[in-house]
Amino acid sequence: MNLKNLANKKIALLGLGVENYALLNYCLKHKVVASFTVCDMHSVEELADKFKILNKHANVFWQLGLDYNQNLDRYDIVFRSPGYPLAHPSLVTAQKKQPKLIVTSPMRLFMDLCPTKNIIGVTGTKGKGTTSSLIYTILKTAKKAVYLGGNIGIAPFDFLPKLTKNSFVILELSSFQLEDFHSSPHIAVFTNFTPEHLAPADQNNPNFHKSLKVYREAKLNIARFQNKNDFFVVNDKMSLAIAKKDSVASDFQARIIYFTKSDWPSRLPGDHNKENIAAAEVVAQILKISPEIVARAVKKFKGLEHRLELVLAKNNIKYYDDSFATTPEATITALKSFSSPIILLAGGADKGANFKVLAKEITKRVKFVILFDGQATPRLKKDLLAAGFDSKKIKLAKSMPEAVRLADGQALAGDIILMSTACASFGLFKNYKERGKLFKQAIT
């Protein structure tokens, strides 16, 4: 698809998030002759800033509030936000009524319009943001013209006008961005795979996958459309699953390169980050970037905010913000990154996760647990008690200041206070970023 395909079409933008907003601005700037209708659950007041900018254009219309996703069959093309389910009844019904309706996404269109073939896509249950950012840092250090975007919060349409055929583009890609892909990047990176997104956790972003298989299939789209001149960089832990004869990936055309762990010095704690670094190293090798440049980039890379981030060290106590850890597997990874006694802040919104393995790991590694009040918290507490964790060493907190106060009250010199919740943030907090921000405010 190109911009000419949009001409004289009735286009719906389903959700005015970062990607659709950037796409709409791009189309308006390039004077695409089409009608654009913003379909969003929020009100004019909630979208005030964007509404003020966009409402100046005569070809921009609005369908807001409770009925925002109704009558989608009236349109020729629907650009959905990544958080909007492909299988949502509103889309299914619209496509039945209007079989020629095209349902697509800003990321798919970007892949079609991007002038460079030097696209590096990174996906995985966890680690994709860190790995994407590290690859970006390596290419920047190597003096490449490189741009970073995607699920990391930067819409590629914001930098599309700057790209040339020699540019490099790093895309962090979620399963929701990948699930309807019809092309793949030149270099695809798959950091790891664990159960995630199997139940809705946020009413404002309700997308989830019906099964683990569907989730895996979406992730594998990152390499499904590659050819023999492309590269698929995969965690060695997934090698058996990838190589199985009944695996979809066994028929992929790209050259598969597996990575394990890197031993290069870095500021990033934990074995999982050694794997992220190793993935970035493989990409650098493919691009023939010298080991000296890679080593320099790895050494200076500080990691991402809210990802096992060392926020403060005082009174010989270290405080780590791992608010991005919204699954049991991510919190297990965080726990295994330390040998010091840990006071853990956990619990929150329910994503349908199983906490039994996490509970056993907490019992082995954690001296005290503070649980945030939330729908998943009773299940986590139940599994902790079943694993033999002392009930006297569990406290419930109904706010971030209370949680930090309780943690400080248990901490001794040499301890680590770790916020790695294994749960979504919704309920007490708007999102994981607000949760991390409030943690930082409470400890400083």
C-alpha positions as CSV (number, residue, x, y, z in Angstrom):
1,M,0.0,0.0,0.0
2,N,1.1,3.6,-0.7
3,L,-0.3,7.0,-0.2
4,K,-2.0,6.9,-3.6
5,N,-4.0,4.0,-2.3
6,L,-5.5,6.3,0.3
7,A,-6.7,8.9,-2.2
8,N,-10.4,9.5,-2.2
9,K,-11.0,6.9,0.4
10,K,-13.1,7.1,3.6
11,I,-10.5,6.2,6.3
12,A,-11.2,5.4,10.0
13,L,-8.4,5.7,12.6
14,L,-9.4,3.3,15.3
15,G,-7.8,4.8,18.4
16,L,-5.9,8.0,18.4
17,G,-2.8,6.7,20.0
18,V,0.9,7.5,19.2
19,E,1.0,5.6,15.9
20,N,-2.4,6.7,14.4
21,Y,-1.8,10.3,15.5
22,A,1.6,10.4,13.7
23,L,0.1,8.7,10.6
24,L,-2.8,11.2,10.4
25,N,-0.4,14.1,10.7
26,Y,1.8,12.6,8.0
27,C,-1.1,12.2,5.6
28,L,-2.4,15.7,6.3
29,K,1.1,17.2,5.7
30,H,1.4,15.3,2.4
31,K,-2.1,16.5,1.5
32,V,-3.7,13.1,1.0
33,V,-7.1,13.8,-0.5
34,A,-9.2,11.6,1.7
35,S,-11.7,11.8,4.6
36,F,-10.3,10.8,7.9
37,T,-12.5,9.9,10.9
38,V,-11.0,9.6,14.3
39,C,-12.7,6.8,16.2
40,D,-11.7,7.0,19.8
41,M,-13.4,6.1,23.1
42,H,-12.2,9.3,24.7
43,S,-14.1,12.6,24.8
44,V,-13.2,15.9,23.1
45,E,-12.1,17.2,26.5
46,E,-9.8,14.2,27.0
47,L,-8.3,14.7,23.5
48,A,-8.3,18.4,23.8
49,D,-4.7,19.1,22.6
50,K,-4.9,16.7,19.6
51,F,-8.5,17.9,18.8
52,K,-7.3,21.5,18.7
53,I,-4.6,20.7,16.2
54,L,-6.6,18.3,14.0
55,N,-10.0,20.0,14.0
56,K,-8.5,22.8,11.8
57,H,-8.6,20.4,8.8
58,A,-11.9,20.2,6.9
59,N,-11.3,16.5,6.0
60,V,-10.9,15.3,9.6
61,F,-14.1,14.1,11.3
62,W,-14.8,12.6,14.8
63,Q,-16.6,9.6,16.2
64,L,-15.9,9.7,20.0
65,G,-17.3,8.2,23.1
66,L,-19.2,5.0,23.7
67,D,-20.1,4.5,20.1
68,Y,-16.7,5.2,18.7
69,N,-16.3,1.7,17.1
70,Q,-19.7,1.4,15.6
71,N,-20.6,1.3,11.9
72,L,-17.1,0.7,10.7
73,D,-18.5,-0.8,7.5
74,R,-19.0,2.8,6.3
75,Y,-15.3,3.1,5.6
76,D,-13.0,1.9,2.9
77,I,-9.9,1.5,5.2
78,V,-9.5,1.1,8.9
79,F,-6.2,1.8,10.6
80,R,-6.3,0.2,14.0
81,S,-4.1,1.0,17.0
82,P,-2.0,-2.0,18.2
83,G,-4.1,-2.2,21.3
84,Y,-7.3,-2.8,19.4
85,P,-8.0,-6.6,18.8
86,L,-8.2,-7.8,15.2
87,A,-10.9,-10.2,16.4
88,H,-13.1,-7.5,18.0
89,P,-16.8,-8.0,17.1
90,S,-16.9,-4.4,15.7
91,L,-14.3,-5.3,13.1
92,V,-15.6,-8.8,12.4
93,T,-19.1,-7.4,11.8
94,A,-17.9,-4.6,9.6
95,Q,-15.9,-6.9,7.4
96,K,-18.9,-9.2,7.0
97,K,-21.1,-6.3,6.0
98,Q,-18.4,-4.7,3.8
99,P,-16.1,-7.5,2.4
100,K,-13.9,-5.0,0.6
101,L,-13.1,-3.2,3.9
102,I,-9.3,-3.1,4.4
103,V,-8.2,-3.4,8.0
104,T,-4.6,-2.5,8.5
105,S,-2.2,-0.6,10.8
106,P,0.2,2.3,10.7
107,M,3.2,0.0,11.2
108,R,2.2,-2.1,8.1
109,L,1.9,1.1,6.0
110,F,5.3,2.3,7.3
111,M,6.9,-1.0,6.2
112,D,5.5,-0.4,2.7
113,L,6.6,3.2,2.5
114,C,10.0,2.9,4.2
115,P,12.7,3.9,1.6
116,T,15.4,1.8,3.2
117,K,15.8,-2.0,3.4
118,N,18.1,-1.6,6.4
119,I,15.3,-2.4,8.9
120,I,16.1,-4.3,12.1
121,G,13.0,-5.6,13.9
122,V,13.2,-6.8,17.5
123,T,10.5,-8.7,19.3
124,G,10.2,-11.1,22.3
125,T,8.1,-11.3,25.5
126,K,10.8,-9.4,27.4
127,G,14.0,-7.7,26.5
128,K,12.9,-6.2,23.2
129,G,13.1,-2.6,24.4
130,T,16.5,-3.0,25.9
131,T,17.9,-4.9,22.9
132,S,16.4,-2.4,20.4
133,S,17.9,0.5,22.3
134,L,21.3,-1.2,22.6
135,I,21.4,-2.0,18.9
136,Y,20.5,1.7,18.3
137,T,23.4,2.8,20.6
138,I,25.8,0.5,18.8
139,L,24.9,1.9,15.4
140,K,25.0,5.5,16.7
141,T,28.5,4.8,18.1
142,A,29.4,3.5,14.7
143,K,28.3,6.8,13.1
144,K,25.4,5.3,11.2
145,A,22.3,7.3,10.3
146,V,20.0,5.3,12.5
147,Y,16.4,5.8,13.9
148,L,14.6,4.0,16.7
149,G,10.8,3.5,16.9
150,G,7.9,1.2,17.3
151,N,6.5,-0.2,20.6
152,I,9.2,1.7,22.5
153,G,6.9,4.8,22.1
154,I,8.2,6.5,19.0
155,A,6.0,6.5,15.9
156,P,8.0,5.7,12.8
157,F,5.9,8.1,10.8
158,D,7.5,10.9,12.9
159,F,10.9,10.2,11.3
160,L,9.8,8.7,7.9
161,P,10.5,12.0,6.1
162,K,14.1,11.9,7.3
163,L,14.9,8.4,5.9
164,T,17.0,7.7,2.9
165,K,17.9,4.3,1.2
166,N,21.0,4.3,3.4
167,S,19.4,4.9,6.7
168,F,19.0,2.2,9.4
169,V,15.7,1.7,11.2
170,I,15.4,-0.2,14.5
171,L,11.8,-1.2,15.3
172,E,10.7,-2.6,18.6
173,L,7.7,-4.7,17.7
174,S,5.0,-6.1,19.9
175,S,2.9,-9.1,19.1
176,F,-0.1,-6.8,18.5
177,Q,1.9,-4.8,15.9
178,L,3.1,-8.0,14.3
179,E,-0.1,-10.0,14.2
180,D,-1.3,-8.7,10.8
181,F,2.2,-8.1,9.2
182,H,2.7,-9.1,5.5
183,S,6.4,-8.3,5.3
184,S,9.4,-8.8,7.6
185,P,12.5,-6.7,8.4
186,H,15.9,-7.6,6.9
187,I,17.2,-8.6,10.3
188,A,14.7,-10.0,12.8
189,V,15.6,-10.5,16.4
190,F,13.6,-12.8,18.8
191,T,14.8,-12.2,22.4
192,N,12.7,-14.8,24.3
193,F,9.2,-16.3,24.6
194,T,7.1,-16.9,27.7
195,P,3.3,-16.8,28.3
196,E,2.0,-13.2,28.2
197,H,-1.0,-11.2,26.9
198,L,-3.4,-14.1,27.4
199,A,-6.1,-12.0,29.2
200,P,-7.0,-8.3,29.0
201,A,-5.6,-6.2,31.9
202,D,-6.4,-2.7,30.8
203,Q,-9.9,-1.5,29.8
204,N,-8.3,1.2,27.6
205,N,-6.0,-1.3,25.8
206,P,-8.0,-4.5,25.9
207,N,-6.1,-6.5,23.3
208,F,-5.0,-10.0,24.1
209,H,-4.3,-13.3,22.4
210,K,-6.8,-16.2,22.5
211,S,-4.1,-18.8,23.1
212,L,-0.3,-19.2,23.6
213,K,-0.2,-20.6,20.0
214,V,-1.8,-17.5,18.6
215,Y,0.6,-15.3,20.6
216,R,3.6,-17.3,19.3
217,E,2.3,-17.1,15.7
218,A,2.0,-13.3,15.9
219,K,5.6,-13.1,17.2
220,L,6.9,-15.3,14.4
221,N,5.6,-12.9,11.8
222,I,8.7,-10.9,12.4
223,A,10.6,-13.5,10.3
224,R,7.8,-15.3,8.4
225,F,8.2,-13.2,5.2
226,Q,12.0,-13.0,5.1
227,N,14.0,-14.5,2.2
228,K,17.3,-16.3,2.0
229,N,19.2,-13.0,2.1
230,D,17.7,-12.0,5.4
231,F,18.7,-12.9,9.0
232,F,16.7,-14.3,11.9
233,V,18.6,-13.8,15.2
234,V,17.1,-16.1,17.9
235,N,17.7,-16.9,21.5
236,D,19.4,-20.3,21.8
237,K,16.8,-21.3,24.4
238,M,14.3,-21.4,21.6
239,S,16.4,-23.5,19.2
240,L,14.6,-26.8,19.7
241,A,11.2,-25.2,19.3
242,I,12.3,-23.4,16.1
243,A,13.9,-26.5,14.6
244,K,11.0,-28.9,15.2
245,K,9.5,-30.2,12.0
246,D,6.0,-29.2,13.0
247,S,7.1,-25.7,13.8
248,V,6.1,-22.9,11.4
249,A,9.5,-21.5,11.8
250,S,11.2,-24.6,10.4
251,D,10.1,-23.5,6.9
252,F,11.4,-20.0,7.2
253,Q,13.8,-18.9,4.5
254,A,16.2,-16.6,6.4
255,R,19.6,-17.6,7.8
256,I,19.0,-18.4,11.5
257,I,21.7,-17.4,14.0
258,Y,21.3,-18.3,17.6
259,F,22.7,-16.3,20.5
260,T,23.4,-17.3,24.2
261,K,25.1,-14.9,26.7
262,S,27.6,-12.1,26.4
263,D,30.5,-11.8,28.9
264,W,31.4,-8.3,27.9
265,P,31.5,-5.7,30.7
266,S,28.3,-3.7,31.0
267,R,26.2,-1.7,33.5
268,L,23.2,-4.1,33.1
269,P,22.5,-6.6,35.9
270,G,21.4,-10.2,35.4
271,D,21.8,-13.0,32.9
272,H,18.8,-11.9,30.9
273,N,20.7,-8.7,30.0
274,K,23.7,-10.8,29.0
275,E,21.4,-12.4,26.5
276,N,20.1,-9.0,25.3
277,I,23.7,-7.9,24.8
278,A,24.5,-11.1,22.9
279,A,21.6,-10.5,20.5
280,A,22.8,-7.0,19.8
281,E,26.3,-8.3,19.3
282,V,25.1,-10.7,16.6
283,V,23.3,-7.9,14.8
284,A,26.5,-5.9,14.9
285,Q,28.5,-8.8,13.4
286,I,26.0,-9.1,10.6
287,L,26.4,-5.4,9.9
288,K,30.2,-5.8,10.1
289,I,30.6,-3.3,13.0
290,S,34.0,-3.7,14.7
291,P,34.1,-5.4,18.1
292,E,35.9,-2.3,19.5
293,I,32.9,-0.1,18.7
294,V,30.4,-2.7,20.1
295,A,32.4,-3.0,23.3
296,R,32.4,0.8,23.7
297,A,28.7,1.1,23.1
298,V,27.9,-1.8,25.5
299,K,30.0,-0.3,28.2
300,K,28.3,3.1,28.1
301,F,24.7,1.8,27.7
302,K,22.7,2.4,30.9
303,G,19.6,0.5,30.1
304,L,16.0,1.7,30.0
305,E,13.9,3.4,32.6
306,H,11.7,1.0,34.7
307,R,13.7,-2.1,33.5
308,L,15.7,-3.2,36.5
309,E,16.8,0.3,36.9
310,L,19.1,1.2,39.9
311,V,17.4,4.4,41.1
312,L,19.0,5.0,44.5
313,A,21.7,3.7,46.9
314,K,21.6,5.0,50.4
315,N,22.5,3.6,53.8
316,N,24.0,0.7,51.9
317,I,20.5,-0.2,50.6
318,K,19.9,-0.3,46.8
319,Y,16.5,0.5,45.3
320,Y,15.6,-1.0,41.9
321,D,12.7,0.1,39.7
322,D,11.5,-2.9,37.6
323,S,8.0,-1.6,37.0
324,F,8.1,-3.0,33.4
325,A,8.1,-6.5,34.9
326,T,4.4,-7.3,34.5
327,T,4.6,-11.1,34.3
328,P,5.8,-13.7,36.8
329,E,8.6,-14.7,34.4
330,A,9.9,-11.2,34.3
331,T,10.0,-10.9,38.1
332,I,11.7,-14.3,38.3
333,T,14.4,-13.0,36.0
334,A,14.8,-9.9,38.2
335,L,15.1,-12.0,41.3
336,K,17.8,-14.2,39.8
337,S,19.8,-11.1,39.0
338,F,20.8,-10.5,42.6
339,S,22.5,-12.5,45.4
340,S,21.8,-10.0,48.2
341,P,18.7,-10.2,50.4
342,I,15.6,-8.8,48.7
343,I,12.6,-7.0,49.9
344,L,10.1,-7.3,47.0
345,L,7.2,-5.0,46.0
346,A,4.8,-7.1,43.9
347,G,1.1,-7.7,43.0
348,G,-1.5,-5.6,41.2
349,A,-3.9,-6.1,38.2
350,D,-4.7,-9.6,37.0
351,K,-3.5,-10.7,33.5
352,G,-4.4,-14.4,34.1
353,A,-0.9,-15.4,35.0
354,N,0.2,-18.5,37.0
355,F,2.1,-17.5,40.1
356,K,3.1,-20.9,41.5
357,V,6.7,-21.0,40.0
358,L,7.2,-17.3,41.0
359,A,6.0,-18.1,44.6
360,K,8.7,-20.8,44.9
361,E,11.4,-18.4,43.6
362,I,10.3,-15.7,46.1
363,T,10.4,-18.2,48.9
364,K,14.0,-19.0,48.0
365,R,15.3,-15.5,47.4
366,V,13.1,-12.9,49.2
367,K,13.2,-11.9,52.9
368,F,10.0,-9.8,52.9
369,V,7.1,-9.1,50.5
370,I,4.9,-6.0,50.2
371,L,1.9,-6.7,48.0
372,F,0.0,-3.9,46.2
373,D,-3.7,-4.1,46.5
374,G,-5.1,-5.5,43.3
375,Q,-7.2,-8.2,41.6
376,A,-4.2,-10.6,41.2
377,T,-2.8,-10.1,44.7
378,P,-5.0,-12.6,46.6
379,R,-3.9,-15.3,44.2
380,L,-0.3,-14.4,44.5
381,K,-0.5,-14.4,48.3
382,K,-2.3,-17.8,48.3
383,D,0.5,-19.3,46.2
384,L,3.2,-17.7,48.4
385,L,1.6,-19.3,51.5
386,A,1.3,-22.6,49.7
387,A,5.0,-22.4,48.8
388,G,5.9,-22.1,52.5
389,F,6.5,-18.3,52.7
390,D,6.0,-17.0,56.2
391,S,2.7,-15.1,56.4
392,K,4.3,-12.7,59.0
393,K,6.6,-11.6,56.2
394,I,3.8,-10.4,53.9
395,K,2.2,-7.0,54.1
396,L,-0.5,-5.3,52.0
397,A,-0.1,-1.8,50.7
398,K,-2.8,0.4,49.3
399,S,-0.5,3.1,48.0
400,M,3.1,3.6,46.8
401,P,4.2,5.7,49.8
402,E,2.8,3.0,52.1
403,A,4.6,0.3,50.2
404,V,8.0,2.1,50.3
405,R,7.5,2.9,54.1
406,L,6.9,-0.8,54.8
407,A,9.9,-1.8,52.7
408,D,12.2,0.7,54.4
409,G,11.0,-0.6,57.8
410,Q,12.3,-4.1,56.9
411,A,15.5,-3.1,55.2
412,L,19.0,-3.6,56.6
413,A,22.4,-2.6,55.2
414,G,23.3,-4.8,52.2
415,D,19.6,-5.4,51.3
416,I,17.9,-4.7,48.0
417,I,14.4,-3.1,47.7
418,L,13.1,-4.3,44.4
419,M,9.8,-3.2,42.8
420,S,9.1,-6.0,40.3
421,T,5.4,-6.7,40.5
422,A,4.8,-9.6,38.2
423,C,1.4,-7.9,37.5
424,A,-0.1,-5.1,35.5
425,S,-0.4,-1.7,37.2
426,F,-4.0,-0.8,36.5
427,G,-6.1,-0.2,39.6
428,L,-3.8,1.7,41.9
429,F,-1.8,3.2,38.9
430,K,-2.5,4.3,35.4
431,N,0.3,2.3,33.8
432,Y,3.7,0.8,34.6
433,K,5.4,4.2,33.9
434,E,3.3,6.0,36.5
435,R,4.0,3.2,39.0
436,G,7.7,3.5,38.4
437,K,7.6,7.3,38.6
438,L,5.7,7.1,42.0
439,F,8.2,4.6,43.3
440,K,11.1,7.0,42.5
441,Q,9.3,9.9,44.1
442,A,8.6,7.8,47.3
443,I,12.2,6.7,47.8
444,T,13.9,10.1,47.2
